[in-house]
Amino acid sequence: MNRSCITFLKRWMVFMHLLCWTSGAFVQAFGIFGMFKSQYGSIINTFKPHYASNCLIVTGAIVCCVCYLGILGSLRENHCMLISFYIVLFLLMLVELAMACIFLVVDREIDRYFEDDFLRALDTYRQSSDTGNLTLKEEFHYIQATFKCCGVHGPSDWNGHPQISCCIEDPCNMFPIIPWEEGCFGPLRSWFKMNFLSIGAGVVSQAIIQALCICFSCIIMCNFRMTGRGYM
């Protein structure tokens, strides 16, 4: 193996570790995305997907920091530093896959408790005073205005008194209010499922990229170690 080939392989190894760092940044971004998409906490509170999002943010940040260890080990040809990097990154990959599985499982299990939470929130809204449960009320109005829907299953959920956020006109200047006919249960459930599925798939794909980076880097490092050309 001539020197130019050895130099190319070492640079390629550094590039793979930079790719690992990039994948860690993407995992962190998926966690931030999931945290912002796990809104409506006052309405849907049986499961707490933002816990998994927070874990992804922390894990992605640690991956980014640990990848500097791999980059530095590649540049300094430090075998001990690289082995430590691979072990830590492998453990973090397991955490990422576990969090991705949570999002994918939640996507399949939403129907089991989603409707109950929504109906419970509606009852709480109707029983609240004008100044009570303001956060829940704001979220309800936001959902109805955003998804152009009314109530959980339809405007009849409001017992003949639909909220102004149900009005089909914007701004609403009519009375009685003409509400949207569709309930919010279907659109909101589809919205949750789509986001959880995309986050889970994205994290899995980044974990696969990290695994490929580790495999290629280990092959190069082992080759150099056996031939005595570096990474000892």
N, C-alpha and C positions, 0 to 999 in steps of 0.2 A: 504494500500500500504506500504510494508516494505521498510526499508531504502535502501537496495541494489537495489530495483526496482527504487526508486526515484533517486539514484545516476546514474543508467544506463540511465534514461530518460533525466537527465540534461546533461550527456555526449553526448547523442544522439542529443540534441538540439545544443550543441556546434559544433558537427560534421556537422549538417545541415547548420549552419552559415558558416562553413569553405567551404562547398560545394557551397554556394552562392558566396563566395569570388573567388573560382575557376572558376565559371561560368562567373563572371565579368572579370577575366583575359582572358578567352576564347573570350568574346565579344571584348575586346581590341585587341586581336590577329586577330580576323576577320576584325576589322577596319584597322589594319596595312596591312593585306593581301590584302584587297580591295584597299587600297591606292596604293600599288605597282602594283596591277593588273589593275588599272585605268590609264595605261600609254597611249601612242599615243595621248596625249592631243593636239598636233599640227594638227593632222589629224581629230580626232573625237572630236569636240568641241561644238556641240549643247547642250549636257548634260554634267554635271560635277559630276560624281558619287563619285569623291574623297571628295566632300563636305560631303556626307553621311558617307564616311569612316572616315573622321576626327571627325565627331560627335560620331561615334561608339567608336573611340579611347578615346575621352574625357569621354564619358558615362561609358565605361568599367573601366577607371581609377578611376572615382568617386565611382563606385560600389565597387571596391576593397577597397577603403578607408572607405566607409560607412560600409562595412561588418565587419571591425574591431570594429565598434560601437556595432554591433550585438554580436560578439564574446565576447567582454568585458562585455556587458550587461548580457550575459548568465552566464559568470563566476562569476559576482558580484551579480547576481539575482536582477538586477535593472529593474523594470517594466517600468519606464518612458523612460529609455534609449532604451529598446527593442521596445516600441511603436514608438518612433521617428525613429528607424532603419527601421521598417516595412513600415511606411508612405513614407520615402524617397526612399526606395528600390522599392516600388510600382510605384512611379512617374518615376523613372529611367527605370523601365521595360516598361512603356508606350513609353518612348523615343526609347528604343531598338526596340520595335515592329514597331514603325513608320519608323525607318531607315530600318528595314528588309523589310517592305512593299515597300519602295522606290526601293530597289534592285530588288524585285520581279516584280514590275510594269515596271521598266526600262527593265528588261529581256523581257517583252512582247511587249514593245514599240520600241525596237531597230530598227526594220525594217522601221519604219516611217521616220526616219531621218538619219540612218546610211549610206545609199547609197549616199544621197545628200552630206553629209560631205566628204565622200571618194572621190567623183568626183570633188568636189570643191578643195580639197587638191591636187588632181592630176593636175588640171588646174593651180593652184598656183605654183606647182613644175615646170611645163613646161614653165611658163612665167617668172620664176625667173632667175636672173643672176647666174654666177658660184659661187659667194660669198653670194648670198641672200638666206634667209630661210633655213639655214643650219640644224636647228633642225628638220624641217619638212622633209628635204631630208634624214637625217640620219634615221628617223623613217620609211620612205618609204623603204629604203634599208634594214633595219632590218626586216621589215614585209615580204618583198619578199624573203629574204634569209632564214628566220625562217620557214615560212609556205610553202616554195617552190612553189611560185606562181609568177604571173607577171601582173602588172597593176591592175585595179579594176575588170574588167570583162574578161580580157585576154591580151596577149601581143600586140594586135592591138591598145590598148589605148595609146601606146607610138609612134604611127604613123610611124611604121617601124624602130624605133630606141630604142629597149628595153635597159634598164639599165643593167650594168654588174651584179647587184644583182639578175637579172632574169635568169642568166646563169645556165644551168643544171649541168655544170662541176664545181668542186671545187678543186683546183683553176681554174678559167676560163682562158684558154690560146688559145681560138679559135676565129676566126673572119670570117664571121659574127657570132654574138652570137646566140646560139640555146637556146631560152627561155623556161621556163615552160609554158605549155598550159593553165593551170588553172588560173583564176583570183583570186585576194586576197579577194574579197568581201565575198564570202561564208565561207572560213576558218576563217577569222577574226571575222565575225558576230557570228559564232558558238562558237568561243573562248570567246567572250564577254558574250554571253548568259550563257554558262556553268559556268563561274566564278561568275556572278551576282546571278544566281540561287543557287549555293552552299553557297555563303555568306549569302543570305537571309534565306535559310533553316537552316543554322548553328546558326544564331542569334535567330531565332524563337525557336529552340530547347533549347538554353541556357536560354531564357526568360521563357520557360515552366519549366525548372529545378528550376529556381529562385522562380517561383510561387508555386511549390510543396514544396520547402523548407519553404517558408513563411507559407503555410497552415499547415504543420506538426508542425512547431515551435509554431504557434499560438495556436494549439490544446493543446499541452503540457503546454504552459504557462498559458492558461485559466484554465486547470485542476489543476495546482499547485495553482493558485490564489484562486479558489473556495474551495480547500481543505485546504488552509492555509499552504502549505508545501514549499513555496518559490515563487520567482518572484512576489513580491508585489510592 
